[in-house]
Amino acid sequence: QPRLPRPNVDSTTALKEAEEKRPQLLAAQKTADAKVAAKDAAWAGYLPNVFVTATGTLSAPKQDPLEFAQKTRDGALLIGVSEQWDFGISPRVDAAKADQAAAEADLEATRRDTKSDALSAAISVRATGAQLDHARKAEEGTQAVRAIVEARYIRGLSSPLELIDAEDS
């Protein structure tokens, strides 16, 4: 008869493994991180824009190599700062904050569901172990009863039906 080893389940280990490996939890964490970045990007609309532009030209006559001294160079470098007056920034920041709060709530709900599922699984494994112990004790008891009935049958003290019932048990 096959014998099943009794599993050793620690609920804290099961919780940690569930949090590390559950795809829904990882996806919720990535979504929450993306919403934080979106909020930061929306808030960046309040900041001024800085730009740098550089241009330059270099020209030399190609026909006469002696006129090398007539080579001209000119260039320009422009550094600027601009301020944007956009009245839509504040609603975008508020919407991004609301999206972030919703993603964090979803992450917390997913984390809570993961813990609940892991604890339920650990409890189920422990209960199954107790049932397995009970079944092993019942098997030992029925084997003892069968041995007694066989001994009684050999001596003629029990009927064949009692022996068949003991074997079935």
N, C-alpha and C positions, 0 to 999 in steps of 0.2 A: 504494500500500500504506500502511496506517496505521502511524504511528510513535508509539511510546509514550515519553514523557519518562521519564528515569531519576529515581526519587524520591530525595530527600535526607533520610534518616532519622537523627536523632540519638537515641541510646538514653536519654539523660538527659531530653530534651524529651518523649519518648514516655512515660517513667515519670511525669513530673510531670503530663502531661495525663491519663494513666490514673488517677492518684490523685485528681485534681480532679473528674473526670467520671463515674467508675464508680458506678452507683447502689448496688451491694452494699456498697461501701466507705463511702459516705455513710450508708447505713442502719445499718451496724455502728457507725459513730462516734456516731450519734444514740442507739443502744441503749446504748452504753457511758456516754454522758453521762447518760441516764435512770437507769441503775443507780447511778451516783455520787450522783445526787439522791435516789434511794430509800434508799441507805445513810445519807445525811445526815439524811433524814427519820426513819429508824428510830432513829438515834443521838439525835435531838432528844427522844425519849421520856424520856431521863434528866434533861432540864432541867425546872425547876419551871414551873408555869403561872401567869401573871399575868393578872388580870382587873380591869376597872373597870366599875362599875354606877352609873348616875346616875338618880335619880327625882325628880320634882317635881310639885306641884299648885298651882294658882292658882284661887281661887274667889271670886266676888262675888255678892251677891244681885242678881237681875235685876228684881224687882218695884219696888223703891223706889230711884230714882236718888239720893236724898239720903243714903242709907246707904252711900255710897262708901267711907267710912272703915272699914267693917267687912270690907273685902276681906282675905282671908287668903292667906298664902303659906307654903309649907313645901317642903322638899326634902331629899334625902339623896344623898350621894356615898359609894360604897363601893369601896375599893381593896383587893385581896386577892392573896395568893400561896398557891398550893396545891402540895403535893408529892405525887407519885403513887408508890405502892409497887407496881409491876407487875413480877412476876418473869418475864414473857414478853418484856420489852424486850431482854434479852441474847441470847436465841435469834433474835429478829427482826433484831438488828444483825448477828449472825454469818451469818444467811441472806442478808442484804443484801450483806455483804462477799463471800460466796461467789458471789452473782449478779454482782457487779461484777467479780470476778476472771474469771468465765466470759465475760462480755461483752468484757473487755479481751483475753482470749485469742482470742476469735472475731474481734475487730477486727485483732489482729496476724496471724492466719491469713489473713484477707481481704486485708490489706495485702500479705502475702507472695505470695498467689495473684495479686494485681493486678500486682505487679512481675514475677512470673514470666511472666504472659501478655503483658505489654508487651515484655519482653525477647525472648520467643519470636517475637512479631510483628515486632520490629525485625530479628532475625536472619533471619527468613523473607523480609522485604523485601530485605535485603542479598543473600541467596542468589539470590532471583529476579532481582535486578539483574545478578548475575554470569552467571546462565543467559541472560539477555537479551543481554548482551555476547557470550557464546559463540555464540548463535544469529545475531547480526548478523555475526560473523566467518565463520560457516559459510555464511551467505547470500552474502557477498562472494566466498567461495571458489567456491561453486557457480555464481555468475554468471560468474566468470572461466573456469571449465571449460566452461560452456555457450558462451561466446564463442569459445573455442578449437575446440570441436566444430563449431560453425556454420561457422567459417572452413574447417575441414577438409572439411566436407560440401560447401560451395560449390566447393571445388577438387577434389572427387571422391575425397578420401582417407578418408572415413568413410561408414558406411552410414546409411540413414534410422533404423534402430533405435538406433544410438548417439546420434543427434540427439534422438530421442524420450526416451531415458533421461536425457540432459542437461537437456532441458526439464522433465521430471518432477522431477528433483533441484532 
